[in-house]
């Protein structure tokens, strides 16, 4: 069974925060341990800081590999300017480069079935440049996911996602691939 960290645990929040916040907490615990505890217990502050130092390293690694805001905007603009044929071919190539087997689908709300390591994900990408992605495309994608018995459903959306759609996605485990995630997938895209 794969371990999944609770979304609102302190370490999950710190992983999504700038790396230096975790590093500062680690430093404060270390210094505080030496300043506030008797000398024979001062090492406890250092030991308490270790998880925060590890989180700082993990967050820094993740943030260094993330595309810049300029790159995210450039990829989003390039993707929005593409035709469906070009966009679907580019997305398919991105998933294949990441090690997925990609099957094109002709189902309502679902455009690709991805297979990797025995797991299947359904991807809805056709409404990628809609100004607003509502609940209906997510329902169609979820229905296809259930019909195929897929583990994951991913909706590619560059436009605004209203709160009702976000709540539906969270409640049903539908992942939203928006501009930052799309920039990671299309990291080789020439803009």
C-alpha positions in Angstrom: 0.0 0.0 0.0 1.3 3.4 -1.0 1.6 5.9 1.9 -0.3 9.1 1.3 0.3 12.1 3.6 -2.8 13.9 4.8 -3.2 17.1 2.8 -3.3 19.4 5.8 -0.6 17.9 7.9 2.3 20.2 8.8 4.7 18.4 6.5 2.3 18.4 3.6 1.8 22.1 4.0 5.5 22.7 4.3 6.2 20.7 1.1 3.9 23.1 -0.8 5.5 26.2 0.9 8.8 27.8 0.0 11.7 25.6 1.0 13.3 28.2 3.2 10.3 28.1 5.7 11.2 24.5 6.6 14.9 25.4 6.8 14.1 28.3 9.1 12.0 26.0 11.4 14.9 23.5 11.4 17.3 26.2 12.3 15.1 27.6 15.1 14.6 24.2 16.6 18.4 23.5 16.6 19.3 26.9 18.0 16.4 26.8 20.4 17.5 23.4 21.7 20.9 24.7 22.6 19.5 28.0 24.0 16.6 26.6 26.0 17.6 23.1 27.1 20.3 22.0 29.5 23.5 21.0 27.7 22.9 17.3 28.0 19.5 17.6 26.3 20.5 20.2 23.7 20.9 17.6 21.0 17.1 17.0 21.2 16.6 20.3 19.4 18.8 19.0 16.6 17.0 15.7 16.4 13.7 17.5 16.4 14.9 19.7 13.5 15.9 16.7 11.3 12.4 16.1 9.8 12.1 19.8 9.0 15.5 19.8 7.3 14.5 16.8 5.2 11.3 18.6 4.2 13.3 21.7 3.3 15.6 19.6 1.0 12.6 17.9 -0.6 10.8 21.2 -1.1 13.9 22.8 -2.5 14.4 19.9 -5.0 10.8 20.1 -6.1 10.8 23.9 -6.4 14.1 24.0 -8.3 12.7 21.5 -10.9 9.4 23.4 -11.3 9.0 25.6 -14.4 9.3 29.3 -13.8 6.2 31.5 -13.9 7.3 32.9 -17.3 7.7 29.4 -18.7 4.2 28.4 -17.3 2.6 31.5 -19.0 4.5 30.8 -22.3 3.4 27.1 -22.4 -0.2 28.1 -21.5 -0.3 30.7 -24.3 1.2 28.3 -26.8 -1.2 25.5 -25.8 -4.2 27.9 -26.0 -3.1 28.9 -29.6 -3.0 25.2 -30.8 -5.6 23.4 -32.7 -7.1 20.2 -31.0 -5.1 18.0 -33.4 -1.8 19.7 -32.5 -2.6 19.9 -28.8 -3.7 16.3 -28.5 -0.6 15.1 -30.3 1.7 17.3 -28.0 -0.1 16.0 -24.9 0.2 12.4 -26.1 3.9 12.8 -26.7 4.3 14.3 -23.2 2.6 11.4 -21.5 4.6 8.9 -23.6 7.9 10.7 -22.7 6.9 10.2 -19.0 6.6 6.5 -19.6 2.9 6.1 -20.1 1.2 4.0 -22.8 -1.4 6.2 -24.4 -4.6 5.1 -26.0 -6.9 7.6 -27.8 -10.5 7.4 -26.7 -13.7 8.6 -28.4 -15.8 8.7 -25.2 -17.7 11.7 -23.9 -15.5 13.7 -21.6 -12.5 11.4 -22.0 -9.8 11.7 -24.7 -6.9 9.4 -23.5 -6.4 6.3 -21.4 -2.9 6.2 -19.8 -1.4 3.0 -18.6 1.7 2.8 -16.5 2.9 0.1 -14.0 -0.5 -1.6 -14.3 -2.4 1.5 -13.3 -4.9 3.2 -15.7 -5.8 6.9 -15.8 -8.4 8.6 -17.9 -7.6 12.1 -19.3 -10.1 14.7 -20.5 -8.3 17.3 -22.6 -10.7 18.4 -25.3 -11.9 21.5 -23.3 -8.4 22.6 -22.5 -8.8 26.2 -23.7 -12.4 26.8 -22.5 -12.6 30.0 -20.5 -14.4 28.2 -17.7 -14.6 24.5 -16.9 -17.7 23.6 -15.0 -18.9 20.5 -13.3 -20.4 18.8 -16.4 -17.1 17.8 -18.1 -15.8 16.5 -14.8 -19.0 14.4 -14.4 -18.5 12.9 -17.9 -14.8 12.2 -17.1 -15.8 10.6 -13.8 -18.4 8.4 -15.5 -15.9 7.2 -18.0 -13.4 6.5 -15.2 -15.9 4.4 -13.4 -17.0 2.6 -16.6 -13.4 1.6 -17.4 -12.4 1.0 -13.7 -9.6 3.4 -13.9 -7.7 4.5 -10.8 -7.4 8.1 -11.7 -9.1 10.8 -13.7 -7.3 13.9 -15.0 -8.9 17.0 -16.5 -6.7 19.4 -18.5 -8.0 22.9 -18.0 -6.3 26.2 -18.7 -9.4 28.3 -18.0 -11.0 29.2 -14.7 -12.3 26.4 -12.6 -15.2 27.6 -10.4 -15.6 26.5 -6.8 -18.4 24.1 -7.5 -16.2 22.3 -10.0 -13.3 22.3 -7.6 -15.5 20.8 -4.9 -16.8 18.1 -7.3 -13.2 17.3 -8.3 -12.0 17.0 -4.7 -15.1 14.9 -3.7 -14.6 12.5 -6.6 -10.8 12.4 -6.8 -10.5 14.0 -10.2 -7.2 15.7 -10.7 -7.0 19.1 -12.4 -4.0 19.6 -14.7 -3.8 23.4 -15.0 -1.1 25.6 -16.5 1.8 24.7 -14.0 1.2 21.0 -14.3 0.8 21.3 -18.1 4.1 23.2 -18.3 5.8 20.2 -16.5 4.2 17.7 -18.9 5.1 19.8 -22.0 8.6 20.7 -20.8 10.0 20.2 -24.3 7.5 22.4 -26.0 9.2 25.2 -28.0 7.5 28.5 -27.2 
